[in-house]
Amino acid sequence: MADDITVIHGPERPQITLPGGALYQAIVGDDTGAGVPLRTGIQTSPPGYQTPVHSHPYIETLTVLSGYGEAWLDGADERIPLGPGTTVMLPPHRPHAFRTVGDEPLVTLGIHVSGKRIVNYCDPPAP
């Protein structure tokens, strides 16, 4: 990790398109956070988008910047409503998913407590 301040300009960061049409933009990632034990990114999920059921071997937090959605955690009986300012912390190794609700994109800031983004996809779809 550098001894100086690292400045990252979001608009200059590349975006990748995820299956289903969501856009993901790593902010602190492999090329900007070498040696940093976390990764951050902004995901813009269009109306109707749902992530595949997946887990991570570390804690993940999601903060909603705009839009609305629902989160689902394996073993839970209910979906968690997501709206601007809502933050959810997802435990490690626990399958989860989220989806956009409504007619505007769901924009989330994700923080992965790992220098590498590791996604383990699961077979069953979210209920």
N, CA, C and O atoms as a DFTB+ gen file, in Angstrom:
508 C
 N C O
     1  1       0.854      -1.176       0.000
     2  2       0.000       0.000       0.000
     3  2       0.892       1.229       0.000
     4  3       1.910       1.263       0.691
     5  1       0.513       2.233      -0.770
     6  2       1.301       3.456      -0.886
     7  2       1.230       4.274       0.397
     8  3       0.280       4.172       1.173
     9  1       2.260       5.085       0.597
    10  2       2.294       5.975       1.755
    11  2       1.643       7.317       1.452
    12  3       1.524       8.163       2.338
    13  1       1.221       7.516       0.215
    14  2       0.601       8.764      -0.199
    15  2      -0.888       8.555      -0.440
    16  3      -1.361       7.421      -0.520
    17  1      -1.607       9.637      -0.553
    18  2      -3.030       9.565      -0.876
    19  2      -3.182       9.086      -2.315
    20  3      -2.497       9.571      -3.216
    21  1      -4.069       8.147      -2.517
    22  2      -4.415       7.691      -3.851
    23  2      -5.720       8.358      -4.244
    24  3      -6.706       8.279      -3.511
    25  1      -5.733       9.011      -5.386
    26  2      -6.930       9.691      -5.874
    27  2      -7.452       8.918      -7.081
    28  3      -6.721       8.664      -8.038
    29  1      -8.723       8.552      -7.015
    30  2      -9.355       7.797      -8.096
    31  2     -10.547       8.609      -8.587
    32  3     -11.420       8.974      -7.800
    33  1     -10.583       8.887      -9.868
    34  2     -11.678       9.659     -10.453
    35  2     -12.668       8.683     -11.094
    36  3     -12.367       8.065     -12.115
    37  1     -13.841       8.553     -10.489
    38  2     -14.852       7.611     -10.952
    39  2     -15.160       7.665     -12.433
    40  3     -15.204       6.620     -13.082
    41  1     -15.376       8.858     -12.995
    42  2     -15.723       8.910     -14.423
    43  2     -14.625       8.345     -15.336
    44  3     -14.893       8.014     -16.491
    45  1     -13.414       8.236     -14.831
    46  2     -12.316       7.717     -15.646
    47  2     -12.174       6.196     -15.550
    48  3     -11.372       5.600     -16.269
    49  1     -12.943       5.576     -14.674
    50  2     -12.828       4.136     -14.463
    51  2     -13.617       3.378     -15.531
    52  3     -14.721       3.788     -15.891
    53  1     -13.066       2.283     -16.036
    54  2     -13.787       1.506     -17.052
    55  2     -14.979       0.768     -16.449
    56  3     -14.992       0.436     -15.264
    57  1     -15.977       0.523     -17.293
    58  2     -17.158      -0.244     -16.900
    59  2     -17.163      -1.554     -17.664
    60  3     -16.718      -1.631     -18.809
    61  1     -17.681      -2.591     -16.999
    62  2     -17.895      -3.854     -17.691
    63  2     -19.384      -4.162     -17.646
    64  3     -20.074      -3.784     -16.699
    65  1     -19.869      -4.842     -18.661
    66  2     -21.269      -5.241     -18.702
    67  2     -21.384      -6.657     -18.159
    68  3     -20.709      -7.572     -18.629
    69  1     -22.248      -6.826     -17.162
    70  2     -22.489      -8.130     -16.561
    71  2     -23.614      -8.836     -17.311
    72  3     -24.418      -8.179     -17.972
    73  1     -23.685     -10.169     -17.217
    74  2     -24.816     -10.864     -17.842
    75  2     -26.135     -10.280     -17.330
    76  3     -26.290     -10.048     -16.131
    77  1     -27.061     -10.048     -18.218
    78  2     -28.345      -9.466     -17.856
    79  2     -28.389      -7.962     -18.059
    80  3     -29.453      -7.353     -17.941
    81  1     -27.235      -7.346     -18.366
    82  2     -27.229      -5.935     -18.715
    83  2     -26.816      -4.955     -17.640
    84  3     -26.814      -3.752     -17.901
    85  1     -26.466      -5.404     -16.445
    86  2     -25.991      -4.476     -15.415
    87  2     -24.579      -4.020     -15.775
    88  3     -23.823      -4.747     -16.419
    89  1     -24.237      -2.808     -15.350
    90  2     -22.892      -2.274     -15.547
    91  2     -22.164      -2.267     -14.214
    92  3     -22.734      -1.872     -13.196
    93  1     -20.900      -2.703     -14.210
    94  2     -20.087      -2.705     -12.994
    95  2     -18.830      -1.883     -13.245
    96  3     -18.142      -2.055     -14.251
    97  1     -18.552      -0.993     -12.314
    98  2     -17.383      -0.128     -12.421
    99  2     -16.568      -0.267     -11.132
   100  3     -16.959       0.243     -10.082
   101  1     -15.433      -0.961     -11.224
   102  2     -14.559      -1.074     -10.058
   103  2     -13.963       0.297      -9.769
   104  3     -13.483       0.975     -10.678
   105  1     -13.992       0.701      -8.518
   106  2     -13.365       1.963      -8.101
   107  2     -12.013       1.634      -7.483
   108  3     -10.972       1.965      -8.050
   109  1     -12.024       0.982      -6.320
   110  2     -10.791       0.431      -5.771
   111  2     -10.738      -1.001      -6.266
   112  3     -11.545      -1.836      -5.857
   113  1      -9.803      -1.282      -7.133
   114  2      -9.695      -2.594      -7.740
   115  2      -8.244      -2.981      -7.898
   116  3      -7.355      -2.380      -7.294
   117  1      -8.014      -3.989      -8.714
   118  2      -6.666      -4.516      -8.889
   119  2      -5.668      -3.452      -9.329
   120  3      -4.528      -3.444      -8.867
   121  1      -6.084      -2.563     -10.210
   122  2      -5.142      -1.578     -10.743
   123  2      -5.045      -0.305      -9.906
   124  3      -4.132       0.494     -10.113
   125  1      -5.972      -0.102      -8.961
   126  2      -5.928       1.125      -8.149
   127  2      -5.696       0.843      -6.675
   128  3      -5.426       1.765      -5.904
   129  1      -5.796      -0.426      -6.268
   130  2      -5.710      -0.730      -4.849
   131  2      -4.775      -1.875      -4.519
   132  3      -5.045      -2.658      -3.608
   133  1      -3.678      -1.980      -5.251
   134  2      -2.739      -3.074      -4.977
   135  2      -2.344      -3.058      -3.499
   136  3      -1.888      -2.042      -2.974
   137  1      -2.527      -4.193      -2.848
   138  2      -2.170      -4.297      -1.437
   139  2      -3.238      -3.822      -0.474
   140  3      -3.058      -3.914       0.741
   141  1      -4.350      -3.313      -0.993
   142  2      -5.441      -2.837      -0.141
   143  2      -6.383      -4.018       0.110
   144  3      -6.767      -4.697      -0.842
   145  1      -6.765      -4.281       1.362
   146  2      -7.579      -5.466       1.652
   147  2      -9.080      -5.286       1.450
   148  3      -9.880      -5.870       2.180
   149  1      -9.459      -4.486       0.469
   150  2     -10.874      -4.355       0.117
   151  2     -10.979      -3.938      -1.332
   152  3     -10.016      -3.495      -1.957
   153  1     -12.189      -4.097      -1.840
   154  2     -12.478      -3.724      -3.232
   155  2     -13.820      -3.011      -3.222
   156  3     -14.747      -3.438      -2.534
   157  1     -13.930      -1.937      -3.975
   158  2     -15.196      -1.224      -4.062
   159  2     -15.594      -1.084      -5.524
   160  3     -14.748      -1.068      -6.419
   161  1     -16.890      -0.984      -5.744
   162  2     -17.380      -0.797      -7.095
   163  2     -18.808      -0.304      -7.080
   164  3     -19.533      -0.452      -6.095
   165  1     -19.192       0.285      -8.191
   166  2     -20.566       0.774      -8.369
   167  2     -21.218      -0.072      -9.439
   168  3     -20.681      -0.249     -10.533
   169  1     -22.401      -0.595      -9.100
   170  2     -23.162      -1.390     -10.062
   171  2     -24.453      -0.663     -10.378
   172  3     -25.177      -0.229      -9.482
   173  1     -24.727      -0.536     -11.665
   174  2     -25.971       0.057     -12.134
   175  2     -26.780      -1.061     -12.783
   176  3     -26.412      -1.587     -13.833
   177  1     -27.900      -1.416     -12.128
   178  2     -28.727      -2.534     -12.569
   179  2     -30.016      -2.000     -13.177
   180  3     -30.759      -1.285     -12.505
   181  1     -30.297      -2.333     -14.433
   182  2     -31.489      -1.793     -15.093
   183  2     -32.777      -2.377     -14.520
   184  3     -32.742      -3.384     -13.812
   185  1     -33.912      -1.749     -14.823
   186  2     -35.198      -2.315     -14.404
   187  2     -35.320      -3.766     -14.866
   188  3     -34.960      -4.103     -15.994
   189  1     -35.835      -4.621     -13.971
   190  2     -36.018      -6.026     -14.287
   191  2     -34.794      -6.898     -14.044
   192  3     -34.880      -8.120     -14.165
   193  1     -33.655      -6.299     -13.704
   194  2     -32.426      -7.059     -13.507
   195  2     -32.444      -7.810     -12.180
   196  3     -32.943      -7.297     -11.179
   197  1     -31.904      -9.012     -12.174
   198  2     -31.686      -9.775     -10.941
   199  2     -30.327     -10.443     -11.022
   200  3     -29.974     -11.023     -12.049
   201  1     -29.569     -10.362      -9.946
   202  2     -28.285     -11.059      -9.916
   203  2     -28.534     -12.557      -9.834
   204  3     -29.566     -12.984      -9.317
   205  1     -27.611     -13.354     -10.333
   206  2     -27.691     -14.787     -10.055
   207  2     -27.463     -15.001      -8.550
   208  3     -26.823     -14.178      -7.895
   209  1     -27.982     -16.094      -8.013
   210  2     -27.716     -16.419      -6.616
   211  2     -26.224     -16.729      -6.503
   212  3     -25.677     -17.515      -7.275
   213  1     -25.585     -16.098      -5.531
   214  2     -24.149     -16.252      -5.387
   215  2     -23.726     -15.996      -3.939
   216  3     -24.530     -15.574      -3.109
   217  1     -22.464     -16.257      -3.657
   218  2     -21.898     -15.943      -2.343
   219  2     -20.466     -15.472      -2.538
   220  3     -19.906     -15.548      -3.631
   221  1     -19.893     -14.986      -1.452
   222  2     -18.497     -14.553      -1.430
   223  2     -17.858     -15.149      -0.176
   224  3     -18.559     -15.377       0.809
   225  1     -16.552     -15.407      -0.184
   226  2     -15.907     -15.952       1.006
   227  2     -15.515     -14.864       2.009
   228  3     -14.603     -15.056       2.813
   229  1     -16.190     -13.747       1.961
   230  2     -15.914     -12.606       2.824
   231  2     -17.195     -11.788       2.970
   232  3     -18.166     -12.022       2.250
   233  1     -17.201     -10.839       3.888
   234  2     -18.352      -9.944       4.069
   235  2     -18.441      -8.995       2.877
   236  3     -17.434      -8.495       2.376
   237  1     -19.674      -8.766       2.440
   238  2     -19.943      -7.774       1.394
   239  2     -20.964      -6.785       1.945
   240  3     -21.938      -7.186       2.582
   241  1     -20.747      -5.511       1.704
   242  2     -21.772      -4.519       2.030
   243  2     -22.243      -3.879       0.735
   244  3     -21.462      -3.667      -0.192
   245  1     -23.533      -3.574       0.689
   246  2     -24.135      -2.869      -0.445
   247  2     -24.872      -1.657       0.095
   248  3     -25.681      -1.772       1.016
   249  1     -24.594      -0.507      -0.471
   250  2     -25.311       0.713      -0.133
   251  2     -26.017       1.195      -1.381
   252  3     -25.402       1.329      -2.439
   253  1     -27.313       1.458      -1.261
   254  2     -28.090       1.929      -2.402
   255  2     -27.871       3.437      -2.557
   256  3     -28.123       4.214      -1.636
   257  1     -27.402       3.825      -3.729
   258  2     -27.205       5.241      -4.046
   259  2     -28.463       5.833      -4.667
   260  3     -28.813       6.983      -4.402
   261  1     -29.142       5.037      -5.500
   262  2     -30.410       5.488      -6.081
   263  2     -31.174       4.266      -6.588
   264  3     -30.603       3.200      -6.818
   265  1     -32.472       4.456      -6.752
   266  2     -33.331       3.386      -7.217
   267  2     -33.827       2.521      -6.073
   268  3     -33.568       2.784      -4.899
   269  1     -34.557       1.470      -6.463
   270  2     -35.170       0.582      -5.480
   271  2     -34.964      -0.867      -5.890
   272  3     -34.838      -1.186      -7.072
   273  1     -34.933      -1.737      -4.885
   274  2     -34.752      -3.145      -5.158
   275  2     -35.123      -3.989      -3.958
   276  3     -35.699      -3.506      -2.983
   277  1     -34.782      -5.253      -4.053
   278  2     -34.985      -6.203      -2.969
   279  2     -33.739      -7.077      -2.880
   280  3     -33.127      -7.418      -3.893
   281  1     -33.376      -7.432      -1.650
   282  2     -32.283      -8.379      -1.425
   283  2     -32.857      -9.642      -0.830
   284  3     -33.868      -9.602      -0.129
   285  1     -32.219     -10.765      -1.106
   286  2     -32.650     -12.059      -0.605
   287  2     -31.429     -12.759      -0.047
   288  3     -30.363     -12.737      -0.662
   289  1     -31.575     -13.381       1.113
   290  2     -30.501     -14.116       1.769
   291  2     -30.969     -15.543       1.987
   292  3     -32.051     -15.763       2.531
   293  1     -30.171     -16.514       1.572
   294  2     -30.539     -17.922       1.718
   295  2     -30.917     -18.232       3.161
   296  3     -30.197     -17.881       4.096
   297  1     -32.051     -18.891       3.325
   298  2     -32.529     -19.255       4.649
   299  2     -33.462     -18.232       5.272
   300  3     -34.082     -18.507       6.299
   301  1     -33.569     -17.063       4.671
   302  2     -34.468     -16.024       5.187
   303  2     -35.840     -16.184       4.538
   304  3     -35.945     -16.587       3.380
   305  1     -36.878     -15.868       5.287
   306  2     -38.242     -16.002       4.777
   307  2     -38.724     -14.783       4.008
   308  3     -39.735     -14.846       3.310
   309  1     -38.007     -13.677       4.132
   310  2     -38.489     -12.446       3.506
   311  2     -37.408     -11.800       2.655
   312  3     -36.215     -12.067       2.804
   313  1     -37.870     -10.945       1.762
   314  2     -36.957     -10.116       0.968
   315  2     -36.781      -8.791       1.696
   316  3     -37.711      -8.282       2.323
   317  1     -35.603      -8.254       1.607
   318  2     -35.281      -6.992       2.278
   319  2     -35.466      -5.859       1.267
   320  3     -34.819      -5.866       0.220
   321  1     -36.335      -4.884       1.558
   322  2     -36.503      -3.764       0.626
   323  2     -35.249      -2.890       0.619
   324  3     -34.660      -2.618       1.665
   325  1     -34.857      -2.461      -0.567
   326  2     -33.693      -1.599      -0.746
   327  2     -34.134      -0.269      -1.329
   328  3     -34.915      -0.235      -2.279
   329  1     -33.645       0.815      -0.774
   330  2     -33.928       2.148      -1.286
   331  2     -32.737       3.048      -1.003
   332  3     -31.804       2.642      -0.309
   333  1     -32.757       4.267      -1.531
   334  2     -31.635       5.177      -1.338
   335  2     -31.243       5.308       0.134
   336  3     -32.082       5.569       0.996
   337  1     -29.956       5.121       0.397
   338  2     -29.433       5.232       1.753
   339  2     -29.447       3.937       2.534
   340  3     -28.868       3.878       3.618
   341  1     -30.090       2.888       2.023
   342  2     -30.110       1.598       2.702
   343  2     -28.771       0.894       2.495
   344  3     -28.243       0.860       1.384
   345  1     -28.232       0.338       3.564
   346  2     -27.020      -0.477       3.485
   347  2     -27.327      -1.847       4.071
   348  3     -27.925      -1.953       5.142
   349  1     -26.915      -2.889       3.368
   350  2     -27.037      -4.250       3.881
   351  2     -25.641      -4.860       3.951
   352  3     -24.802      -4.634       3.079
   353  1     -25.411      -5.641       5.010
   354  2     -24.166      -6.388       5.137
   355  2     -24.498      -7.858       4.961
   356  3     -25.348      -8.402       5.665
   357  1     -23.829      -8.487       4.028
   358  2     -24.091      -9.878       3.686
   359  2     -22.963     -10.739       4.248
   360  3     -21.790     -10.461       4.002
   361  1     -23.315     -11.790       5.005
   362  2     -22.287     -12.611       5.641
   363  2     -21.521     -13.456       4.626
   364  3     -22.028     -13.750       3.543
   365  1     -20.305     -13.842       4.981
   366  2     -19.524     -14.678       4.070
   367  2     -20.159     -16.051       3.875
   368  3     -20.805     -16.585       4.776
   369  1     -19.965     -16.608       2.689
   370  2     -20.391     -17.964       2.331
   371  2     -21.906     -18.157       2.351
   372  3     -22.364     -19.297       2.279
   373  1     -22.693     -17.101       2.445
   374  2     -24.160     -17.219       2.502
   375  2     -24.737     -16.803       1.153
   376  3     -24.609     -15.642       0.765
   377  1     -25.371     -17.732       0.428
   378  2     -25.946     -17.377      -0.867
   379  2     -26.950     -16.226      -0.739
   380  3     -27.732     -16.160       0.210
   381  1     -26.903     -15.325      -1.720
   382  2     -27.786     -14.161      -1.725
   383  2     -27.978     -13.688      -3.163
   384  3     -27.278     -14.117      -4.081
   385  1     -28.937     -12.801      -3.326
   386  2     -29.215     -12.188      -4.621
   387  2     -29.930     -10.873      -4.363
   388  3     -30.456     -10.646      -3.273
   389  1     -29.947     -10.015      -5.362
   390  2     -30.777      -8.825      -5.283
   391  2     -31.318      -8.529      -6.665
   392  3     -30.785      -8.983      -7.677
   393  1     -32.399      -7.750      -6.681
   394  2     -33.020      -7.403      -7.953
   395  2     -33.520      -5.970      -7.902
   396  3     -33.762      -5.402      -6.837
   397  1     -33.663      -5.413      -9.090
   398  2     -34.207      -4.071      -9.239
   399  2     -35.726      -4.147      -9.200
   400  3     -36.324      -5.047      -9.791
   401  1     -36.348      -3.202      -8.503
   402  2     -37.804      -3.102      -8.438
   403  2     -38.175      -1.715      -8.953
   404  3     -37.582      -0.718      -8.539
   405  1     -39.135      -1.649      -9.836
   406  2     -39.574      -0.362     -10.364
   407  2     -39.017      -0.104     -11.746
   408  3     -38.443      -0.986     -12.384
   409  1     -39.200       1.130     -12.197
   410  2     -38.841       1.462     -13.572
   411  2     -37.604       2.332     -13.696
   412  3     -37.369       2.920     -14.752
   413  1     -36.808       2.426     -12.639
   414  2     -35.542       3.147     -12.725
   415  2     -34.407       2.223     -12.305
   416  3     -34.639       1.265     -11.568
   417  1     -33.184       2.493     -12.760
   418  2     -32.055       1.633     -12.392
   419  2     -31.795       1.645     -10.879
   420  3     -32.050       2.636     -10.195
   421  1     -31.288       0.536     -10.387
   422  2     -30.824       0.419      -9.006
   423  2     -29.311       0.602      -9.039
   424  3     -28.602      -0.169      -9.686
   425  1     -28.820       1.621      -8.343
   426  2     -27.385       1.913      -8.324
   427  2     -26.862       1.643      -6.918
   428  3     -27.323       2.240      -5.946
   429  1     -25.889       0.732      -6.825
   430  2     -25.356       0.337      -5.526
   431  2     -23.844       0.516      -5.480
   432  3     -23.149       0.363      -6.484
   433  1     -23.356       0.843      -4.295
   434  2     -21.929       0.863      -4.010
   435  2     -21.633      -0.395      -3.219
   436  3     -22.148      -0.568      -2.114
   437  1     -20.818      -1.266      -3.764
   438  2     -20.461      -2.511      -3.091
   439  2     -19.062      -2.423      -2.519
   440  3     -18.148      -1.893      -3.151
   441  1     -18.907      -2.947      -1.320
   442  2     -17.592      -3.039      -0.691
   443  2     -17.352      -4.503      -0.371
   444  3     -18.099      -5.116       0.391
   445  1     -16.316      -5.048      -0.953
   446  2     -15.916      -6.429      -0.724
   447  2     -14.717      -6.407       0.203
   448  3     -13.722      -5.739      -0.079
   449  1     -14.803      -7.134       1.308
   450  2     -13.727      -7.142       2.296
   451  2     -12.668      -8.142       1.840
   452  3     -12.384      -9.139       2.503
   453  1     -12.097      -7.827       0.675
   454  2     -11.063      -8.643       0.052
   455  2     -10.463      -7.811      -1.072
   456  3     -11.170      -7.041      -1.721
   457  1      -9.191      -7.957      -1.300
   458  2      -8.561      -7.243      -2.400
   459  2      -8.993      -7.748      -3.761
   460  3      -8.848      -7.042      -4.758
   461  1      -9.523      -8.959      -3.817
   462  2     -10.003      -9.552      -5.064
   463  2     -11.494      -9.804      -4.958
   464  3     -11.977     -10.246      -3.916
   465  1     -12.224      -9.529      -6.022
   466  2     -13.658      -9.822      -6.053
   467  2     -13.820     -11.286      -6.411
   468  3     -13.477     -11.704      -7.517
   469  1     -14.344     -12.063      -5.475
   470  2     -14.536     -13.499      -5.671
   471  2     -16.033     -13.778      -5.601
   472  3     -16.680     -13.458      -4.605
   473  1     -16.581     -14.370      -6.654
   474  2     -18.009     -14.666      -6.715
   475  2     -18.177     -16.164      -6.943
   476  3     -17.647     -16.721      -7.904
   477  1     -18.914     -16.802      -6.053
   478  2     -19.237     -18.219      -6.179
   479  2     -20.715     -18.328      -6.529
   480  3     -21.582     -18.062      -5.697
   481  1     -20.995     -18.724      -7.780
   482  2     -22.381     -18.819      -8.226
   483  2     -23.017     -20.116      -7.752
   484  3     -22.364     -21.158      -7.695
   485  1     -24.300     -20.039      -7.414
   486  2     -25.072     -21.181      -6.916
   487  2     -26.071     -21.603      -7.982
   488  3     -26.419     -20.810      -8.857
   489  1     -26.530     -22.840      -7.914
   490  2     -27.484     -23.350      -8.898
   491  2     -28.909     -22.875      -8.698
   492  3     -29.558     -22.483      -9.667
   493  1     -29.429     -22.896      -7.451
   494  2     -30.864     -22.579      -7.318
   495  2     -31.153     -21.100      -7.539
   496  3     -30.380     -20.246      -7.105
   497  1     -32.252     -20.793      -8.207
   498  2     -32.637     -19.388      -8.384
   499  2     -33.215     -18.828      -7.095
   500  3     -33.684     -19.579      -6.240
   501  1     -33.180     -17.524      -6.959
   502  2     -33.797     -16.869      -5.803
   503  2     -35.310     -17.067      -5.866
   504  3     -35.897     -17.056      -6.948
   505  1     -35.936     -17.248      -4.705
   506  2     -37.406     -17.446      -4.719
   507  2     -38.150     -16.187      -5.114
   508  3     -39.380     -16.188      -5.172
